[in-house]
Amino acid sequence: MVSLHRDFLTSSWGMYYPTRWDWMTYIGTIGMFLAAMFLFLRILPAISIFEMRTLLPEAEVKAE
């Protein structure tokens, strides 16, 4: 009888239970993503270029 319930290899019949290394890898991946995102937000300018042009006195702002 062929079933999709179990694989043909008897070594793969057991349930998978993550170890502490698996959890640390998972949490570390999320931490690295958040660190990269926060660094990107730190480097990314929060003020638009148009607002910077209006703040500088020597900048020419063209009114429509």
N, CA, C and O atoms as a CHARMM CRD file, in Angstrom:
* protein
*
  256
    1    1 MET  N      0.84400  -1.17800   0.00000 PROA 1      0.00000
    2    1 MET  CA     0.00000   0.00000   0.00000 PROA 1      0.00000
    3    1 MET  C      0.89300   1.24700   0.00000 PROA 1      0.00000
    4    1 MET  O      1.77800   1.37400   0.84700 PROA 1      0.00000
    5    2 VAL  N      0.67000   2.14700  -0.92600 PROA 2      0.00000
    6    2 VAL  CA     1.45500   3.36500  -1.05700 PROA 2      0.00000
    7    2 VAL  C      0.67400   4.50400  -0.40800 PROA 2      0.00000
    8    2 VAL  O     -0.52400   4.67400  -0.63700 PROA 2      0.00000
    9    3 SER  N      1.39400   5.28500   0.41500 PROA 3      0.00000
   10    3 SER  CA     0.74000   6.38200   1.11100 PROA 3      0.00000
   11    3 SER  C      1.66900   7.57800   1.13400 PROA 3      0.00000
   12    3 SER  O      2.89100   7.43500   1.08600 PROA 3      0.00000
   13    4 LEU  N      1.08600   8.74100   1.20600 PROA 4      0.00000
   14    4 LEU  CA     1.87000   9.95800   1.34600 PROA 4      0.00000
   15    4 LEU  C      2.09200  10.30600   2.81100 PROA 4      0.00000
   16    4 LEU  O      2.71000  11.32200   3.12800 PROA 4      0.00000
   17    5 HSD  N      1.58700   9.45900   3.70300 PROA 5      0.00000
   18    5 HSD  CA     1.72100   9.72000   5.13200 PROA 5      0.00000
   19    5 HSD  C      3.15900   9.56800   5.58900 PROA 5      0.00000
   20    5 HSD  O      3.62900  10.34800   6.41700 PROA 5      0.00000
   21    6 ARG  N      3.86900   8.57200   5.06100 PROA 6      0.00000
   22    6 ARG  CA     5.25300   8.32900   5.45600 PROA 6      0.00000
   23    6 ARG  C      6.13400   8.24300   4.22900 PROA 6      0.00000
   24    6 ARG  O      5.70300   7.85100   3.14400 PROA 6      0.00000
   25    7 ASP  N      7.37000   8.61900   4.43400 PROA 7      0.00000
   26    7 ASP  CA     8.35800   8.52500   3.37100 PROA 7      0.00000
   27    7 ASP  C      8.86400   7.08800   3.28000 PROA 7      0.00000
   28    7 ASP  O      8.60400   6.28000   4.17100 PROA 7      0.00000
   29    8 PHE  N      9.56600   6.77800   2.23600 PROA 8      0.00000
   30    8 PHE  CA    10.11200   5.43500   2.07300 PROA 8      0.00000
   31    8 PHE  C     11.27100   5.16000   3.02000 PROA 8      0.00000
   32    8 PHE  O     11.51700   4.00900   3.38000 PROA 8      0.00000
   33    9 LEU  N     11.99200   6.21600   3.43200 PROA 9      0.00000
   34    9 LEU  CA    13.11500   6.03500   4.33500 PROA 9      0.00000
   35    9 LEU  C     12.61300   5.94400   5.77100 PROA 9      0.00000
   36    9 LEU  O     11.86300   6.80400   6.23400 PROA 9      0.00000
   37   10 THR  N     13.02400   4.91800   6.45400 PROA 10     0.00000
   38   10 THR  CA    12.57600   4.76800   7.84000 PROA 10     0.00000
   39   10 THR  C     13.21700   5.80200   8.75300 PROA 10     0.00000
   40   10 THR  O     12.69100   6.06800   9.83300 PROA 10     0.00000
   41   11 SER  N     14.34500   6.39500   8.34700 PROA 11     0.00000
   42   11 SER  CA    14.98800   7.41000   9.17900 PROA 11     0.00000
   43   11 SER  C     14.21200   8.72400   9.19200 PROA 11     0.00000
   44   11 SER  O     14.44600   9.56100  10.06500 PROA 11     0.00000
   45   12 SER  N     13.31100   8.92200   8.26200 PROA 12     0.00000
   46   12 SER  CA    12.55200  10.17600   8.20600 PROA 12     0.00000
   47   12 SER  C     11.13500  10.00300   8.73000 PROA 12     0.00000
   48   12 SER  O     10.27100  10.82900   8.43500 PROA 12     0.00000
   49   13 TRP  N     10.87600   8.95800   9.49400 PROA 13     0.00000
   50   13 TRP  CA     9.54400   8.73500  10.03100 PROA 13     0.00000
   51   13 TRP  C      9.29000   9.51700  11.31300 PROA 13     0.00000
   52   13 TRP  O      8.13600   9.66500  11.71500 PROA 13     0.00000
   53   14 GLY  N     10.30900  10.01000  11.95000 PROA 14     0.00000
   54   14 GLY  CA    10.13000  10.70500  13.22500 PROA 14     0.00000
   55   14 GLY  C      9.66800  12.13000  13.03000 PROA 14     0.00000
   56   14 GLY  O      9.76900  12.69100  11.93900 PROA 14     0.00000
   57   15 MET  N      9.15900  12.71000  14.10700 PROA 15     0.00000
   58   15 MET  CA     8.74200  14.10700  14.09400 PROA 15     0.00000
   59   15 MET  C      9.96300  15.00400  14.25800 PROA 15     0.00000
   60   15 MET  O     10.95300  14.62200  14.88400 PROA 15     0.00000
   61   16 TYR  N      9.87500  16.20700  13.68200 PROA 16     0.00000
   62   16 TYR  CA    10.96400  17.17300  13.81000 PROA 16     0.00000
   63   16 TYR  C     10.68100  18.06700  15.00100 PROA 16     0.00000
   64   16 TYR  O      9.62300  18.69100  15.08700 PROA 16     0.00000
   65   17 TYR  N     11.63300  18.12500  15.91700 PROA 17     0.00000
   66   17 TYR  CA    11.56700  19.01800  17.05700 PROA 17     0.00000
   67   17 TYR  C     12.79400  19.91600  17.01400 PROA 17     0.00000
   68   17 TYR  O     13.92100  19.42800  17.10200 PROA 17     0.00000
   69   18 PRO  N     12.58900  21.23100  16.88000 PROA 18     0.00000
   70   18 PRO  CA    13.74600  22.12600  16.76600 PROA 18     0.00000
   71   18 PRO  C     14.56500  22.14400  18.05000 PROA 18     0.00000
   72   18 PRO  O     14.03100  22.11400  19.15800 PROA 18     0.00000
   73   19 THR  N     15.87300  22.19400  17.86100 PROA 19     0.00000
   74   19 THR  CA    16.78700  22.27300  18.98900 PROA 19     0.00000
   75   19 THR  C     17.02200  23.72900  19.33900 PROA 19     0.00000
   76   19 THR  O     16.46700  24.62400  18.70300 PROA 19     0.00000
   77   20 ARG  N     17.83400  23.96200  20.33900 PROA 20     0.00000
   78   20 ARG  CA    18.11000  25.34000  20.71900 PROA 20     0.00000
   79   20 ARG  C     18.92400  26.04400  19.63600 PROA 20     0.00000
   80   20 ARG  O     18.81000  27.26000  19.48000 PROA 20     0.00000
   81   21 TRP  N     19.74500  25.30200  18.88400 PROA 21     0.00000
   82   21 TRP  CA    20.52100  25.89900  17.79500 PROA 21     0.00000
   83   21 TRP  C     19.60300  26.34400  16.65500 PROA 21     0.00000
   84   21 TRP  O     19.84300  27.36700  16.01500 PROA 21     0.00000
   85   22 ASP  N     18.55900  25.56600  16.41400 PROA 22     0.00000
   86   22 ASP  CA    17.59600  25.96700  15.39000 PROA 22     0.00000
   87   22 ASP  C     16.87400  27.24700  15.78700 PROA 22     0.00000
   88   22 ASP  O     16.67500  28.13300  14.95600 PROA 22     0.00000
   89   23 TRP  N     16.48200  27.34600  17.05500 PROA 23     0.00000
   90   23 TRP  CA    15.81400  28.54900  17.53000 PROA 23     0.00000
   91   23 TRP  C     16.75500  29.74600  17.49900 PROA 23     0.00000
   92   23 TRP  O     16.34600  30.84900  17.13600 PROA 23     0.00000
   93   24 MET  N     18.01500  29.53600  17.88000 PROA 24     0.00000
   94   24 MET  CA    18.97000  30.64900  17.86600 PROA 24     0.00000
   95   24 MET  C     19.24200  31.12100  16.44300 PROA 24     0.00000
   96   24 MET  O     19.40100  32.31900  16.21100 PROA 24     0.00000
   97   25 THR  N     19.29800  30.19800  15.49000 PROA 25     0.00000
   98   25 THR  CA    19.47700  30.58300  14.08700 PROA 25     0.00000
   99   25 THR  C     18.28200  31.38800  13.59400 PROA 25     0.00000
  100   25 THR  O     18.44300  32.38800  12.89500 PROA 25     0.00000
  101   26 TYR  N     17.09800  30.95000  13.95900 PROA 26     0.00000
  102   26 TYR  CA    15.87400  31.64700  13.55800 PROA 26     0.00000
  103   26 TYR  C     15.81200  33.05600  14.16200 PROA 26     0.00000
  104   26 TYR  O     15.53900  34.02400  13.45200 PROA 26     0.00000
  105   27 ILE  N     16.06200  33.17000  15.45700 PROA 27     0.00000
  106   27 ILE  CA    16.02300  34.47100  16.13200 PROA 27     0.00000
  107   27 ILE  C     17.16100  35.36700  15.64200 PROA 27     0.00000
  108   27 ILE  O     16.98300  36.57700  15.50100 PROA 27     0.00000
  109   28 GLY  N     18.33700  34.76900  15.38000 PROA 28     0.00000
  110   28 GLY  CA    19.45700  35.54100  14.86500 PROA 28     0.00000
  111   28 GLY  C     19.19100  36.08900  13.47700 PROA 28     0.00000
  112   28 GLY  O     19.62100  37.19700  13.15300 PROA 28     0.00000
  113   29 THR  N     18.48300  35.32400  12.64900 PROA 29     0.00000
  114   29 THR  CA    18.12900  35.80700  11.31300 PROA 29     0.00000
  115   29 THR  C     17.18500  37.00000  11.41600 PROA 29     0.00000
  116   29 THR  O     17.34600  37.98400  10.69400 PROA 29     0.00000
  117   30 ILE  N     16.21200  36.91600  12.30100 PROA 30     0.00000
  118   30 ILE  CA    15.29800  38.04500  12.50000 PROA 30     0.00000
  119   30 ILE  C     16.07000  39.24700  13.06000 PROA 30     0.00000
  120   30 ILE  O     15.82100  40.38300  12.65800 PROA 30     0.00000
  121   31 GLY  N     17.00000  39.00100  13.98200 PROA 31     0.00000
  122   31 GLY  CA    17.79300  40.08500  14.55500 PROA 31     0.00000
  123   31 GLY  C     18.68500  40.76100  13.52600 PROA 31     0.00000
  124   31 GLY  O     18.81500  41.98500  13.52600 PROA 31     0.00000
  125   32 MET  N     19.30000  39.97600  12.64900 PROA 32     0.00000
  126   32 MET  CA    20.14300  40.56800  11.60500 PROA 32     0.00000
  127   32 MET  C     19.30300  41.39700  10.62900 PROA 32     0.00000
  128   32 MET  O     19.74000  42.45200  10.16900 PROA 32     0.00000
  129   33 PHE  N     18.10700  40.91800  10.31800 PROA 33     0.00000
  130   33 PHE  CA    17.22600  41.68700   9.43700 PROA 33     0.00000
  131   33 PHE  C     16.83400  43.00700  10.09200 PROA 33     0.00000
  132   33 PHE  O     16.87400  44.05700   9.44900 PROA 33     0.00000
  133   34 LEU  N     16.45300  42.95800  11.37400 PROA 34     0.00000
  134   34 LEU  CA    16.06200  44.19400  12.06100 PROA 34     0.00000
  135   34 LEU  C     17.23000  45.15600  12.20000 PROA 34     0.00000
  136   34 LEU  O     17.04800  46.36700  12.07700 PROA 34     0.00000
  137   35 ALA  N     18.43200  44.63600  12.45400 PROA 35     0.00000
  138   35 ALA  CA    19.60300  45.50600  12.55200 PROA 35     0.00000
  139   35 ALA  C     19.88700  46.17700  11.21100 PROA 35     0.00000
  140   35 ALA  O     20.18700  47.37000  11.16500 PROA 35     0.00000
  141   36 ALA  N     19.79500  45.42000  10.12500 PROA 36     0.00000
  142   36 ALA  CA    20.01800  46.00200   8.79900 PROA 36     0.00000
  143   36 ALA  C     18.94000  47.02800   8.46300 PROA 36     0.00000
  144   36 ALA  O     19.23300  48.05900   7.85800 PROA 36     0.00000
  145   37 MET  N     17.69400  46.75100   8.85100 PROA 37     0.00000
  146   37 MET  CA    16.61600  47.69700   8.57600 PROA 37     0.00000
  147   37 MET  C     16.80000  48.98100   9.37800 PROA 37     0.00000
  148   37 MET  O     16.58600  50.07500   8.85500 PROA 37     0.00000
  149   38 PHE  N     17.19700  48.85500  10.65100 PROA 38     0.00000
  150   38 PHE  CA    17.41000  50.05400  11.46300 PROA 38     0.00000
  151   38 PHE  C     18.61300  50.85800  10.98000 PROA 38     0.00000
  152   38 PHE  O     18.58600  52.08800  11.03200 PROA 38     0.00000
  153   39 LEU  N     19.66400  50.19300  10.51200 PROA 39     0.00000
  154   39 LEU  CA    20.79200  50.91400   9.93400 PROA 39     0.00000
  155   39 LEU  C     20.39000  51.63800   8.65900 PROA 39     0.00000
  156   39 LEU  O     20.82400  52.76400   8.41400 PROA 39     0.00000
  157   40 PHE  N     19.56100  50.99200   7.85000 PROA 40     0.00000
  158   40 PHE  CA    19.07500  51.63700   6.63200 PROA 40     0.00000
  159   40 PHE  C     18.22600  52.85500   6.96600 PROA 40     0.00000
  160   40 PHE  O     18.35100  53.89400   6.31800 PROA 40     0.00000
  161   41 LEU  N     17.36200  52.73700   7.97500 PROA 41     0.00000
  162   41 LEU  CA    16.53900  53.88300   8.37100 PROA 41     0.00000
  163   41 LEU  C     17.38000  54.99900   8.96900 PROA 41     0.00000
  164   41 LEU  O     17.02300  56.17100   8.85700 PROA 41     0.00000
  165   42 ARG  N     18.48900  54.64700   9.60300 PROA 42     0.00000
  166   42 ARG  CA    19.38200  55.66000  10.17400 PROA 42     0.00000
  167   42 ARG  C     20.11000  56.42300   9.07600 PROA 42     0.00000
  168   42 ARG  O     20.30700  57.63300   9.18500 PROA 42     0.00000
  169   43 ILE  N     20.50300  55.73400   8.03800 PROA 43     0.00000
  170   43 ILE  CA    21.23800  56.36600   6.93800 PROA 43     0.00000
  171   43 ILE  C     20.29200  57.11200   6.00200 PROA 43     0.00000
  172   43 ILE  O     20.65800  58.14300   5.43800 PROA 43     0.00000
  173   44 LEU  N     19.08800  56.59900   5.83800 PROA 44     0.00000
  174   44 LEU  CA    18.10900  57.21200   4.93900 PROA 44     0.00000
  175   44 LEU  C     17.70000  58.58300   5.48500 PROA 44     0.00000
  176   44 LEU  O     17.33300  58.69000   6.65500 PROA 44     0.00000
  177   45 PRO  N     17.75800  59.62100   4.66900 PROA 45     0.00000
  178   45 PRO  CA    17.36900  60.93700   5.18900 PROA 45     0.00000
  179   45 PRO  C     15.86700  60.99900   5.45500 PROA 45     0.00000
  180   45 PRO  O     15.05700  60.55500   4.64000 PROA 45     0.00000
  181   46 ALA  N     15.51600  61.55300   6.60000 PROA 46     0.00000
  182   46 ALA  CA    14.10900  61.64600   6.98000 PROA 46     0.00000
  183   46 ALA  C     13.45600  62.90700   6.42200 PROA 46     0.00000
  184   46 ALA  O     12.22800  62.98100   6.36300 PROA 46     0.00000
  185   47 ILE  N     14.23900  63.89600   6.01500 PROA 47     0.00000
  186   47 ILE  CA    13.71100  65.14000   5.46800 PROA 47     0.00000
  187   47 ILE  C     13.85500  65.08200   3.95000 PROA 47     0.00000
  188   47 ILE  O     14.91200  64.73200   3.42700 PROA 47     0.00000
  189   48 SER  N     12.79100  65.42600   3.26400 PROA 48     0.00000
  190   48 SER  CA    12.84700  65.36100   1.80800 PROA 48     0.00000
  191   48 SER  C     13.73800  66.47800   1.25400 PROA 48     0.00000
  192   48 SER  O     13.99400  67.47700   1.92700 PROA 48     0.00000
  193   49 ILE  N     14.19300  66.29300   0.04200 PROA 49     0.00000
  194   49 ILE  CA    15.08600  67.26100  -0.58800 PROA 49     0.00000
  195   49 ILE  C     14.36000  68.58600  -0.83600 PROA 49     0.00000
  196   49 ILE  O     14.96800  69.65300  -0.76400 PROA 49     0.00000
  197   50 PHE  N     13.06100  68.51200  -1.12700 PROA 50     0.00000
  198   50 PHE  CA    12.29700  69.74000  -1.34300 PROA 50     0.00000
  199   50 PHE  C     12.26200  70.59200  -0.07900 PROA 50     0.00000
  200   50 PHE  O     12.39100  71.81400  -0.15300 PROA 50     0.00000
  201   51 GLU  N     12.08900  69.95700   1.08400 PROA 51     0.00000
  202   51 GLU  CA    12.08100  70.71100   2.33300 PROA 51     0.00000
  203   51 GLU  C     13.45600  71.29100   2.63800 PROA 51     0.00000
  204   51 GLU  O     13.54700  72.38500   3.19600 PROA 51     0.00000
  205   52 MET  N     14.50700  70.59700   2.29000 PROA 52     0.00000
  206   52 MET  CA    15.85800  71.11600   2.50100 PROA 52     0.00000
  207   52 MET  C     16.11200  72.32800   1.61500 PROA 52     0.00000
  208   52 MET  O     16.79900  73.26000   2.03100 PROA 52     0.00000
  209   53 ARG  N     15.57700  72.33000   0.41800 PROA 53     0.00000
  210   53 ARG  CA    15.76400  73.48400  -0.48200 PROA 53     0.00000
  211   53 ARG  C     15.07500  74.72500   0.07300 PROA 53     0.00000
  212   53 ARG  O     15.58100  75.83600  -0.08000 PROA 53     0.00000
  213   54 THR  N     13.93800  74.54300   0.70900 PROA 54     0.00000
  214   54 THR  CA    13.25100  75.71200   1.26700 PROA 54     0.00000
  215   54 THR  C     13.94200  76.22300   2.52600 PROA 54     0.00000
  216   54 THR  O     13.79200  77.39600   2.87100 PROA 54     0.00000
  217   55 LEU  N     14.69700  75.36800   3.22200 PROA 55     0.00000
  218   55 LEU  CA    15.39600  75.79800   4.42900 PROA 55     0.00000
  219   55 LEU  C     16.66200  76.59200   4.11500 PROA 55     0.00000
  220   55 LEU  O     17.04800  77.47500   4.88100 PROA 55     0.00000
  221   56 LEU  N     17.30100  76.28200   3.00200 PROA 56     0.00000
  222   56 LEU  CA    18.53700  76.97200   2.64200 PROA 56     0.00000
  223   56 LEU  C     18.21900  78.32300   1.99700 PROA 56     0.00000
  224   56 LEU  O     17.40400  78.37900   1.07600 PROA 56     0.00000
  225   57 PRO  N     18.83700  79.40500   2.45400 PROA 57     0.00000
  226   57 PRO  CA    18.49800  80.72800   1.88900 PROA 57     0.00000
  227   57 PRO  C     18.99900  80.90100   0.45200 PROA 57     0.00000
  228   57 PRO  O     18.38100  81.63500  -0.31900 PROA 57     0.00000
  229   58 GLU  N     20.09100  80.25200   0.07600 PROA 58     0.00000
  230   58 GLU  CA    20.61800  80.44400  -1.27400 PROA 58     0.00000
  231   58 GLU  C     19.97600  79.53400  -2.30800 PROA 58     0.00000
  232   58 GLU  O     20.30700  79.61100  -3.49200 PROA 58     0.00000
  233   59 ALA  N     19.07200  78.68300  -1.88100 PROA 59     0.00000
  234   59 ALA  CA    18.42200  77.76200  -2.82100 PROA 59     0.00000
  235   59 ALA  C     17.32100  78.49100  -3.59000 PROA 59     0.00000
  236   59 ALA  O     16.60700  79.34100  -3.05800 PROA 59     0.00000
  237   60 GLU  N     17.21900  78.12500  -4.84200 PROA 60     0.00000
  238   60 GLU  CA    16.18100  78.70800  -5.69100 PROA 60     0.00000
  239   60 GLU  C     15.00500  77.74400  -5.73600 PROA 60     0.00000
  240   60 GLU  O     15.12500  76.61800  -6.21800 PROA 60     0.00000
  241   61 VAL  N     13.86600  78.20100  -5.22600 PROA 61     0.00000
  242   61 VAL  CA    12.64200  77.39700  -5.26900 PROA 61     0.00000
  243   61 VAL  C     11.75500  77.99300  -6.33300 PROA 61     0.00000
  244   61 VAL  O     11.38500  79.16600  -6.27700 PROA 61     0.00000
  245   62 LYS  N     11.41900  77.16800  -7.30000 PROA 62     0.00000
  246   62 LYS  CA    10.56300  77.63500  -8.39400 PROA 62     0.00000
  247   62 LYS  C      9.10700  77.45000  -8.00200 PROA 62     0.00000
  248   62 LYS  O      8.65900  76.33000  -7.75400 PROA 62     0.00000
  249   63 ALA  N      8.37100  78.55300  -7.94700 PROA 63     0.00000
  250   63 ALA  CA     6.95300  78.49600  -7.62500 PROA 63     0.00000
  251   63 ALA  C      6.17000  78.31700  -8.90900 PROA 63     0.00000
  252   63 ALA  O      6.48300  78.92500  -9.93200 PROA 63     0.00000
  253   64 GLU  N      5.16600  77.48900  -8.84800 PROA 64     0.00000
  254   64 GLU  CA     4.36600  77.23900 -10.04800 PROA 64     0.00000
  255   64 GLU  C      3.18800  78.17000 -10.13000 PROA 64     0.00000
  256   64 GLU  O      2.40700  78.09600 -11.07900 PROA 64     0.00000
